[in-house]
Amino acid sequence: MGVSLDLLRAIALNDLGRREEALALSDAALAKRPYALAVQRVATFLRAGNGDAPTDPALWQTLAQIDPATRSLTSQLAGTPDDFRMLAATSGEPVVEMPPPPTLEEMMRGGGAEAFAGKWLAATGKVMRTAYAHAATGDAETARRWVEATRAALSAEAKGDEAKPGGLDTLVRKLSMVGAFDPYAAMVEARIAVNEGRFADAAAALDGKNFKHSPITDDLWDAYAAATADGDAPALPALGDAPERTSPKLAALAPDLLMRPESERKLIDYKKSRPNVLAALAGAAVTMGVGLLNGIPRTSGFEQTELPDGTVKVEYTGNTTSGAMVQEMTLLRAAEIAQEAGKTHFHIAGREDYQRYLTQSQYGVERSRTLTGYKTVMTIALLDDGGANSAQAVDALAVIDALGPIYYGE
């Protein structure tokens, strides 16, 4: 409860502009629960939004260790050649999916149309940054494939017979085309033209458009200046000032970011799932944790599956209303598995976090919904000594030292 209240106060102080106080509270919460996903997200987002170096890899390292979904954020935010190479290398095939229209319930809660448009603009910008990354790294063909995939996703024809001319969906598609797609498409073509020495074409693609300083525009303008330094070339339009950075507004995210209050049930759940853990803990005292859980069988609360590629899927389903508990307990079990295999570190290759509800319906219409539990699934790779040097490697013994006193208690 104390951690949750500290996070709530940090979010409120941040949104009131009292950033130093917000950071102090979030950092204190982080020190108490360094492996809680919600705490990591709040602290990292606050630091990134308020610090001088939002793309500093060290800032995102701990969060990236336990949350694979955030690992591409620095390459999305930054604009160095290494960032573009990483983004291009990890993008895969062009697959563009736009957010669904808001439901009637979402519209009634307020901000539906604005939030819908914002999600589309953000989604468009994300995939077009991927297109630019390919252009910046010299892969014109793949860059154009991403552009065309995005164009198709934004097309009104993409919805077939469901398209409603003049409706909210059509309006948002047009806004996304003008506000995000067209500017990015021009920069992609200009970057390709710079790589191919077609400087007049690059200038023409950017002519008449208003661009501001950003990681991508800075890269493009710098590349153009470097390529044309020894000869005459058309001047590019002047860049406007970058938008002023403001503190991130996290109040709307509070229900998702905050940890629910915990109870003694966490101990009961873990003991039922790992009935011999306390005896093993006593035996581990003389081995400094190296042999903490050797030989302890898997039981009902946890599932463990060895996959064909050598990774291990570990999951825990908890009948509790604290998602943070289930997430931490799954991470603790992953650390135990690494210890059992004689490995010091592991890598979280993927994770999924679920909520379970009990719903009551009448005549096919949902009348009520009650949260009954959570489930977390992690796919982990056990690392040898060499892999332990990776920035995304999780120290198994550090996890056990941090979470053991919470979940192994009597």
C-alpha positions as semicolon CSV with decimal commas, in nm:
position;residue;x (nm);y (nm);z (nm)
1;M;0,000;0,000;0,000
2;G;0,284;0,239;0,084
3;V;0,446;0,196;-0,257
4;S;0,115;0,249;-0,432
5;L;0,045;0,568;-0,240
6;D;0,396;0,699;-0,311
7;L;0,345;0,638;-0,682
8;L;0,008;0,809;-0,677
9;R;0,158;1,112;-0,506
10;A;0,450;1,113;-0,753
11;I;0,213;1,117;-1,051
12;A;0,005;1,395;-0,895
13;L;0,309;1,607;-0,810
14;N;0,448;1,557;-1,158
15;D;0,127;1,674;-1,320
16;L;0,130;1,979;-1,091
17;G;0,478;2,070;-1,213
18;R;0,657;1,974;-0,889
19;R;0,898;1,749;-1,072
20;E;1,180;1,718;-0,819
21;E;0,940;1,602;-0,549
22;A;0,781;1,358;-0,794
23;L;1,118;1,210;-0,888
24;A;1,222;1,172;-0,525
25;L;0,906;0,977;-0,444
26;S;0,924;0,756;-0,752
27;D;1,293;0,681;-0,689
28;A;1,213;0,583;-0,330
29;A;0,939;0,350;-0,451
30;L;1,179;0,203;-0,706
31;A;1,434;0,129;-0,435
32;K;1,169;-0,064;-0,243
33;R;1,043;-0,272;-0,538
34;P;1,308;-0,268;-0,816
35;Y;1,151;-0,565;-0,999
36;A;0,790;-0,445;-1,000
37;L;0,695;-0,361;-1,358
38;A;0,452;-0,081;-1,264
39;V;0,709;0,089;-1,042
40;Q;0,977;0,066;-1,310
41;R;0,747;0,220;-1,568
42;V;0,648;0,515;-1,352
43;A;1,005;0,591;-1,244
44;T;1,149;0,551;-1,594
45;F;0,879;0,758;-1,765
46;L;0,922;1,033;-1,507
47;R;1,299;1,035;-1,549
48;A;1,276;1,029;-1,928
49;G;1,023;1,310;-1,933
50;N;1,203;1,533;-1,686
51;G;1,570;1,456;-1,742
52;D;1,818;1,607;-1,983
53;A;1,890;1,281;-2,167
54;P;1,560;1,097;-2,231
55;T;1,726;0,848;-2,466
56;D;2,017;0,756;-2,239
57;P;2,031;0,373;-2,255
58;A;2,125;0,357;-1,887
59;L;1,794;0,522;-1,801
60;W;1,594;0,248;-1,972
61;Q;1,821;-0,047;-1,893
62;T;1,644;-0,188;-1,586
63;L;1,299;-0,151;-1,738
64;A;1,418;-0,310;-2,062
65;Q;1,551;-0,609;-1,867
66;I;1,206;-0,704;-1,740
67;D;0,984;-0,554;-2,012
68;P;1,075;-0,657;-2,369
69;A;0,811;-0,420;-2,510
70;T;1,019;-0,116;-2,412
71;R;1,347;-0,226;-2,570
72;S;1,285;-0,041;-2,895
73;L;1,188;0,285;-2,725
74;T;1,534;0,439;-2,729
75;S;1,575;0,372;-3,100
76;Q;1,230;0,521;-3,158
77;L;1,316;0,831;-2,955
78;A;1,676;0,891;-3,059
79;G;1,831;0,967;-3,395
80;T;2,191;0,845;-3,404
81;P;2,312;0,612;-3,680
82;D;2,329;0,326;-3,430
83;D;1,965;0,388;-3,331
84;F;1,853;0,377;-3,695
85;R;2,052;0,060;-3,759
86;M;1,898;-0,110;-3,456
87;L;1,547;-0,006;-3,552
88;A;1,591;-0,122;-3,910
89;A;1,747;-0,451;-3,804
90;T;1,463;-0,537;-3,565
91;S;1,165;-0,415;-3,769
92;G;1,083;-0,737;-3,955
93;E;0,841;-0,738;-4,245
94;P;0,617;-0,433;-4,302
95;V;0,306;-0,497;-4,096
96;V;0,098;-0,190;-4,018
97;E;-0,204;-0,207;-3,790
98;M;-0,394;0,101;-3,684
99;P;-0,593;0,131;-3,358
100;P;-0,960;0,031;-3,374
101;P;-1,228;0,301;-3,349
102;P;-1,327;0,397;-2,994
103;T;-1,619;0,210;-2,846
104;L;-1,931;0,390;-2,736
105;E;-1,823;0,340;-2,375
106;E;-1,486;0,504;-2,447
107;M;-1,656;0,796;-2,619
108;M;-1,889;0,845;-2,323
109;R;-1,596;0,853;-2,079
110;G;-1,475;1,168;-2,254
111;G;-1,190;1,249;-2,487
112;G;-1,283;0,969;-2,725
113;A;-1,239;1,155;-3,053
114;E;-0,922;1,334;-2,942
115;A;-0,770;1,018;-2,795
116;F;-0,862;0,823;-3,110
117;A;-0,690;1,078;-3,335
118;G;-0,386;1,087;-3,107
119;K;-0,347;0,710;-3,117
120;W;-0,362;0,710;-3,498
121;L;-0,108;0,990;-3,529
122;A;0,126;0,811;-3,286
123;A;0,085;0,478;-3,467
124;T;0,150;0,642;-3,804
125;G;0,459;0,818;-3,676
126;K;0,598;0,498;-3,526
127;V;0,583;0,293;-3,847
128;M;0,705;0,582;-4,061
129;R;1,007;0,623;-3,833
130;T;1,079;0,262;-3,917
131;A;1,056;0,348;-4,286
132;Y;1,299;0,636;-4,233
133;A;1,539;0,411;-4,042
134;H;1,561;0,185;-4,347
135;A;1,617;0,486;-4,572
136;A;1,889;0,619;-4,340
137;T;2,069;0,285;-4,346
138;G;2,062;0,264;-4,728
139;D;1,779;0,015;-4,782
140;A;1,555;0,216;-5,016
141;E;1,345;-0,083;-5,122
142;T;1,244;-0,179;-4,768
143;A;1,187;0,185;-4,675
144;R;0,940;0,225;-4,960
145;R;0,766;-0,100;-4,869
146;W;0,703;0,038;-4,519
147;V;0,575;0,362;-4,669
148;E;0,332;0,180;-4,898
149;A;0,215;-0,049;-4,619
150;T;0,140;0,256;-4,407
151;R;-0,037;0,429;-4,696
152;A;-0,257;0,123;-4,743
153;A;-0,341;0,105;-4,372
154;L;-0,447;0,470;-4,375
155;S;-0,653;0,435;-4,690
156;A;-1,031;0,459;-4,647
157;E;-1,058;0,151;-4,868
158;A;-0,875;-0,048;-4,600
159;K;-1,204;-0,101;-4,418
160;G;-1,392;-0,215;-4,726
161;D;-1,770;-0,196;-4,690
162;E;-1,738;-0,076;-4,331
163;A;-1,594;0,263;-4,433
164;K;-1,832;0,548;-4,358
165;P;-1,749;0,861;-4,561
166;G;-1,765;1,169;-4,344
167;G;-1,751;0,968;-4,021
168;L;-1,499;0,992;-3,740
169;D;-1,293;0,707;-3,881
170;T;-1,253;0,877;-4,220
171;L;-1,166;1,210;-4,057
172;V;-0,896;1,053;-3,840
173;R;-0,747;0,876;-4,143
174;K;-0,723;1,209;-4,327
175;L;-0,569;1,380;-4,025
176;S;-0,310;1,104;-3,998
177;M;-0,225;1,135;-4,366
178;V;-0,171;1,511;-4,346
179;G;-0,032;1,534;-3,993
180;A;0,208;1,240;-3,991
181;F;0,224;1,032;-4,306
182;D;0,291;1,301;-4,568
183;P;0,575;1,474;-4,378
184;Y;0,746;1,143;-4,300
185;A;0,701;1,017;-4,657
186;A;0,870;1,333;-4,785
187;M;1,164;1,280;-4,548
188;V;1,196;0,915;-4,648
189;E;1,215;1,006;-5,017
190;A;1,456;1,290;-4,944
191;R;1,684;1,059;-4,744
192;I;1,686;0,806;-5,025
193;A;1,766;1,084;-5,273
194;V;2,057;1,204;-5,057
195;N;2,200;0,851;-5,046
196;E;2,177;0,831;-5,425
197;G;2,324;1,178;-5,486
198;R;2,000;1,326;-5,622
199;F;2,020;1,646;-5,424
200;A;1,773;1,845;-5,634
201;D;1,515;1,569;-5,581
202;A;1,582;1,571;-5,207
203;A;1,530;1,947;-5,187
204;A;1,217;1,927;-5,400
205;A;1,064;1,661;-5,171
206;L;1,105;1,894;-4,873
207;D;1,018;2,219;-5,045
208;G;0,720;2,411;-4,910
209;K;0,693;2,203;-4,591
210;N;0,749;2,326;-4,239
211;F;0,978;2,098;-4,040
212;K;1,111;2,147;-3,689
213;H;1,424;2,019;-3,523
214;S;1,387;1,654;-3,423
215;P;1,616;1,350;-3,425
216;I;1,501;1,256;-3,777
217;T;1,511;1,603;-3,932
218;D;1,853;1,666;-3,775
219;D;1,981;1,342;-3,929
220;L;1,840;1,429;-4,271
221;W;1,963;1,788;-4,276
222;D;2,309;1,680;-4,150
223;A;2,332;1,405;-4,412
224;Y;2,237;1,654;-4,686
225;A;2,492;1,908;-4,564
226;A;2,769;1,648;-4,550
227;A;2,688;1,510;-4,895
228;T;2,675;1,854;-5,061
229;A;2,970;2,014;-4,882
230;D;3,194;2,003;-5,190
231;G;2,949;2,130;-5,451
232;D;2,652;2,347;-5,532
233;A;2,312;2,218;-5,425
234;P;1,970;2,370;-5,355
235;A;1,924;2,498;-5,002
236;L;1,688;2,308;-4,776
237;P;1,416;2,498;-4,588
238;A;1,518;2,626;-4,246
239;L;1,418;2,408;-3,953
240;G;1,192;2,553;-3,687
241;D;1,260;2,521;-3,318
242;A;1,194;2,185;-3,160
243;P;0,871;2,169;-2,955
244;E;0,933;2,261;-2,595
245;R;0,964;1,958;-2,377
246;T;0,704;1,936;-2,105
247;S;0,673;1,704;-1,811
248;P;0,483;1,386;-1,907
249;K;0,120;1,373;-1,798
250;L;0,069;1,036;-1,634
251;A;-0,252;1,086;-1,437
252;A;-0,461;0,911;-1,701
253;L;-0,231;0,608;-1,673
254;A;-0,260;0,576;-1,295
255;P;-0,505;0,281;-1,299
256;D;-0,261;0,081;-1,512
257;L;0,061;0,193;-1,348
258;L;-0,026;0,169;-0,981
259;M;0,030;-0,145;-0,780
260;R;-0,275;-0,268;-0,595
261;P;-0,243;-0,311;-0,218
262;E;-0,096;-0,643;-0,111
263;S;-0,184;-0,880;0,170
264;E;-0,048;-1,189;0,344
265;R;-0,214;-1,393;0,070
266;K;0,100;-1,351;-0,139
267;L;0,281;-1,583;0,101
268;I;0,004;-1,840;0,094
269;D;-0,006;-1,840;-0,287
270;Y;0,367;-1,887;-0,318
271;K;0,386;-2,158;-0,054
272;K;0,111;-2,354;-0,223
273;S;0,296;-2,331;-0,551
274;R;0,641;-2,406;-0,409
275;P;0,579;-2,613;-0,092
276;N;0,944;-2,704;-0,028
277;V;1,093;-2,363;-0,080
278;L;1,142;-2,278;0,289
279;A;1,336;-2,596;0,355
280;A;1,550;-2,530;0,049
281;L;1,613;-2,177;0,162
282;A;1,765;-2,299;0,487
283;G;1,994;-2,532;0,299
284;A;2,102;-2,257;0,066
285;A;2,253;-2,044;0,340
286;V;2,591;-2,218;0,315
287;T;2,603;-2,199;-0,065
288;M;2,527;-1,825;-0,095
289;G;2,214;-1,909;-0,293
290;V;2,386;-2,102;-0,572
291;G;2,198;-2,422;-0,498
292;L;1,887;-2,253;-0,369
293;L;1,620;-2,469;-0,527
294;N;1,790;-2,773;-0,674
295;G;1,555;-3,066;-0,698
296;I;1,237;-2,885;-0,601
297;P;0,952;-3,007;-0,824
298;R;0,716;-2,781;-1,014
299;T;0,373;-2,757;-0,857
300;S;0,029;-2,625;-0,935
301;G;0,070;-2,245;-0,919
302;F;0,346;-2,237;-1,177
303;E;0,385;-2,391;-1,519
304;Q;0,724;-2,452;-1,674
305;T;0,778;-2,566;-2,034
306;E;1,105;-2,621;-2,216
307;L;1,068;-2,498;-2,574
308;P;1,238;-2,646;-2,884
309;D;1,471;-2,346;-2,925
310;G;1,617;-2,400;-2,577
311;T;1,422;-2,126;-2,402
312;V;1,191;-2,190;-2,110
313;K;0,835;-2,066;-2,073
314;V;0,743;-1,999;-1,711
315;E;0,402;-1,876;-1,604
316;Y;0,211;-1,815;-1,286
317;T;-0,164;-1,778;-1,238
318;G;-0,259;-1,609;-0,914
319;N;-0,600;-1,576;-0,753
320;T;-0,520;-1,229;-0,625
321;T;-0,612;-0,873;-0,719
322;S;-0,249;-0,759;-0,710
323;G;-0,096;-0,782;-1,055
324;A;0,244;-0,676;-0,922
325;M;0,252;-0,980;-0,694
326;V;0,194;-1,219;-0,983
327;Q;0,454;-1,042;-1,199
328;E;0,716;-1,050;-0,924
329;M;0,644;-1,412;-0,835
330;T;0,685;-1,516;-1,200
331;L;1,016;-1,330;-1,215
332;L;1,125;-1,498;-0,892
333;R;1,040;-1,838;-1,037
334;A;1,241;-1,753;-1,351
335;A;1,539;-1,674;-1,129
336;E;1,494;-2,005;-0,947
337;I;1,493;-2,191;-1,279
338;A;1,819;-2,024;-1,376
339;Q;1,968;-2,125;-1,041
340;E;1,848;-2,482;-1,083
341;A;2,024;-2,499;-1,420
342;G;2,347;-2,364;-1,273
343;K;2,316;-2,032;-1,456
344;T;2,381;-1,695;-1,297
345;H;2,172;-1,485;-1,539
346;F;1,876;-1,511;-1,771
347;H;1,722;-1,304;-2,050
348;I;1,348;-1,236;-2,080
349;A;1,283;-1,294;-2,449
350;G;0,911;-1,227;-2,422
351;R;0,637;-1,171;-2,169
352;E;0,261;-1,141;-2,155
353;D;0,059;-1,009;-1,861
354;Y;-0,309;-1,097;-1,833
355;Q;-0,606;-1,006;-1,615
356;R;-0,885;-1,251;-1,534
357;Y;-1,242;-1,138;-1,473
358;L;-1,568;-1,292;-1,358
359;T;-1,846;-1,145;-1,568
360;Q;-2,222;-1,158;-1,525
361;S;-2,443;-1,123;-1,831
362;Q;-2,815;-1,098;-1,893
363;Y;-2,960;-1,175;-2,235
364;G;-2,610;-1,167;-2,379
365;V;-2,533;-0,819;-2,237
366;E;-2,256;-0,788;-1,980
367;R;-2,391;-0,643;-1,655
368;S;-2,092;-0,657;-1,423
369;R;-1,727;-0,750;-1,421
370;T;-1,515;-0,843;-1,119
371;L;-1,139;-0,879;-1,125
372;T;-1,044;-1,222;-0,988
373;G;-0,677;-1,265;-1,068
374;Y;-0,373;-1,218;-1,288
375;K;-0,145;-1,429;-1,499
376;T;0,207;-1,359;-1,623
377;V;0,389;-1,563;-1,886
378;M;0,763;-1,518;-1,949
379;T;0,986;-1,682;-2,206
380;I;1,341;-1,686;-2,073
381;A;1,679;-1,782;-2,211
382;L;1,931;-1,912;-1,959
383;L;2,266;-1,741;-2,007
384;D;2,621;-1,866;-1,980
385;D;2,893;-1,642;-1,842
386;G;2,938;-1,467;-2,177
387;G;2,574;-1,373;-2,209
388;A;2,571;-1,235;-1,856
389;N;2,753;-0,927;-1,987
390;S;2,451;-0,827;-2,195
391;A;2,271;-0,510;-2,082
392;Q;1,943;-0,706;-2,086
393;A;2,070;-0,994;-1,872
394;V;1,889;-1,035;-1,541
395;D;2,099;-1,139;-1,240
396;A;1,916;-1,438;-1,093
397;L;2,069;-1,410;-0,746
398;A;1,989;-1,037;-0,731
399;V;1,624;-1,117;-0,803
400;I;1,617;-1,381;-0,532
401;D;1,787;-1,148;-0,283
402;A;1,531;-0,874;-0,354
403;L;1,214;-1,083;-0,376
404;G;1,301;-1,372;-0,147
405;P;1,244;-1,175;0,176
406;I;0,897;-1,081;0,046
407;Y;0,774;-1,416;-0,083
408;Y;0,975;-1,663;0,126
409;G;0,864;-1,510;0,456
410;E;0,685;-1,707;0,720
